[in-house]
Amino acid sequence: QVQLAESGGGSVQAGGSLRLSCRASGYSGKPYCMGWFRQAPGKALEGVAAIDSDGATKYAASVMGRYTISNDNAENSLYLQMNGLKPEDTARYYCVTGGPPECRRWFEGDRFEYWGQGILVTVSS
């Protein structure tokens, strides 16, 4: 059974930084695509960033230049470094894996098979 466990969330002031981590267990082989989604209160689910099996990365326009996604295959881990945080970044962030080859249409949530329970990030102004 695949399980994803997120950590590193919390509260920070605008302009601050946080680093989210996600540890995957029970997944055999190297996933084609892993990523992060987020959902703010009362808003739709949003794809934040993704990384494919070759290390190519993709970002939502809203986080480009501020967020960095990375992974460590040896540790079965995924990371999201978030800098220059804004109040509008406040959301529950979800780690996802089991996505499509080359992260095609990665921003569509139903392209990912496995989801973590999510972790809260709160940015105050």
C-alpha positions as CSV (number, residue, x, y, z in Angstrom):
1,Q,0.0,0.0,0.0
2,V,1.4,3.4,-1.1
3,Q,1.6,6.0,1.6
4,L,2.8,9.6,1.4
5,A,3.7,11.5,4.6
6,E,4.1,15.2,4.4
7,S,6.0,17.3,6.9
8,G,7.4,20.8,7.3
9,G,4.2,22.9,7.2
10,G,3.4,25.6,9.6
11,S,2.9,29.3,10.0
12,V,5.2,32.0,8.7
13,Q,5.1,35.7,8.0
14,A,4.9,37.1,4.4
15,G,8.3,37.0,2.8
16,G,9.4,34.0,4.8
17,S,10.3,30.5,3.7
18,L,9.2,27.0,4.4
19,R,10.4,23.6,3.1
20,L,7.9,20.8,2.7
21,S,9.0,17.2,2.7
22,C,7.2,14.1,1.6
23,R,8.3,10.5,2.3
24,A,6.8,7.8,0.1
25,S,6.5,4.2,1.2
26,G,5.1,1.1,-0.5
27,Y,5.8,2.4,-4.0
28,S,7.7,0.0,-6.2
29,G,9.9,1.4,-9.0
30,K,10.6,5.0,-9.9
31,P,7.4,7.1,-10.5
32,Y,7.0,8.9,-13.7
33,C,5.9,12.0,-12.0
34,M,5.6,13.4,-8.5
35,G,4.3,16.7,-7.4
36,W,2.5,19.1,-5.1
37,F,-1.0,20.4,-5.2
38,R,-2.6,22.9,-2.9
39,Q,-6.1,23.9,-1.9
40,A,-7.0,27.2,-0.2
41,P,-10.2,27.5,1.8
42,G,-13.1,28.0,-0.6
43,K,-10.9,27.6,-3.7
44,A,-10.3,24.9,-6.2
45,L,-7.4,22.5,-6.1
46,E,-4.3,23.9,-7.8
47,G,-1.3,22.2,-9.2
48,V,1.8,23.8,-7.7
49,A,4.8,21.9,-9.1
50,A,5.9,18.6,-10.5
51,I,9.0,16.7,-11.3
52,D,9.4,13.8,-13.7
53,S,11.6,10.8,-13.7
54,D,14.4,12.6,-15.6
55,G,14.3,15.5,-13.1
56,A,12.5,18.0,-15.4
57,T,10.4,20.4,-13.3
58,K,7.2,22.2,-14.0
59,Y,5.6,25.0,-12.0
60,A,2.4,27.0,-11.8
61,A,2.8,30.6,-12.9
62,S,1.8,31.7,-9.4
63,V,4.8,30.2,-7.8
64,M,7.4,30.3,-10.6
65,G,10.7,31.8,-9.3
66,R,9.7,31.4,-5.7
67,Y,9.2,27.7,-5.3
68,T,11.6,24.8,-6.1
69,I,10.7,21.2,-6.3
70,S,13.3,18.5,-5.9
71,N,13.4,14.8,-5.0
72,D,15.8,12.2,-3.6
73,N,15.1,8.8,-5.2
74,A,17.4,7.0,-2.8
75,E,15.3,8.3,0.1
76,N,11.9,8.0,-1.7
77,S,11.4,11.7,-0.8
78,L,10.0,14.8,-2.5
79,Y,10.6,18.4,-1.4
80,L,9.2,21.8,-2.0
81,Q,11.3,24.8,-1.0
82,M,9.0,27.8,-0.7
83,N,10.6,31.3,-0.6
84,G,9.0,34.7,-0.7
85,L,5.8,33.4,0.7
86,K,2.6,35.5,0.3
87,P,-0.7,35.4,2.2
88,E,-2.3,34.0,-1.0
89,D,0.0,30.9,-0.6
90,T,-2.0,29.9,2.5
91,A,-3.4,26.5,1.7
92,R,-3.3,22.8,2.5
93,Y,-0.5,21.3,0.4
94,Y,-0.7,17.7,-0.9
95,C,2.1,15.5,-2.0
96,V,1.2,13.3,-5.0
97,T,2.8,10.5,-6.9
98,G,1.9,8.0,-9.6
99,G,1.6,10.7,-12.2
100,P,1.8,10.5,-16.0
101,P,5.0,10.0,-18.0
102,E,6.9,13.3,-18.5
103,C,4.3,14.8,-16.2
104,R,2.0,15.5,-19.1
105,R,-0.9,17.7,-18.0
106,W,0.4,17.4,-14.5
107,F,-1.8,20.3,-13.3
108,E,-4.8,18.0,-13.5
109,G,-5.3,16.3,-10.2
110,D,-6.8,13.2,-11.5
111,R,-3.6,12.4,-13.4
112,F,-2.1,11.3,-10.0
113,E,-2.8,8.0,-8.4
114,Y,-1.6,8.6,-4.9
115,W,-2.2,11.5,-2.5
116,G,-0.9,12.4,0.9
117,Q,-3.3,13.7,3.6
118,G,-2.0,17.2,3.2
119,I,-0.2,19.7,5.4
120,L,-1.3,23.2,6.3
121,V,0.8,26.2,5.3
122,T,-0.4,29.6,6.7
123,V,1.2,32.9,5.6
124,S,0.3,36.0,7.6
125,S,0.7,39.5,6.3
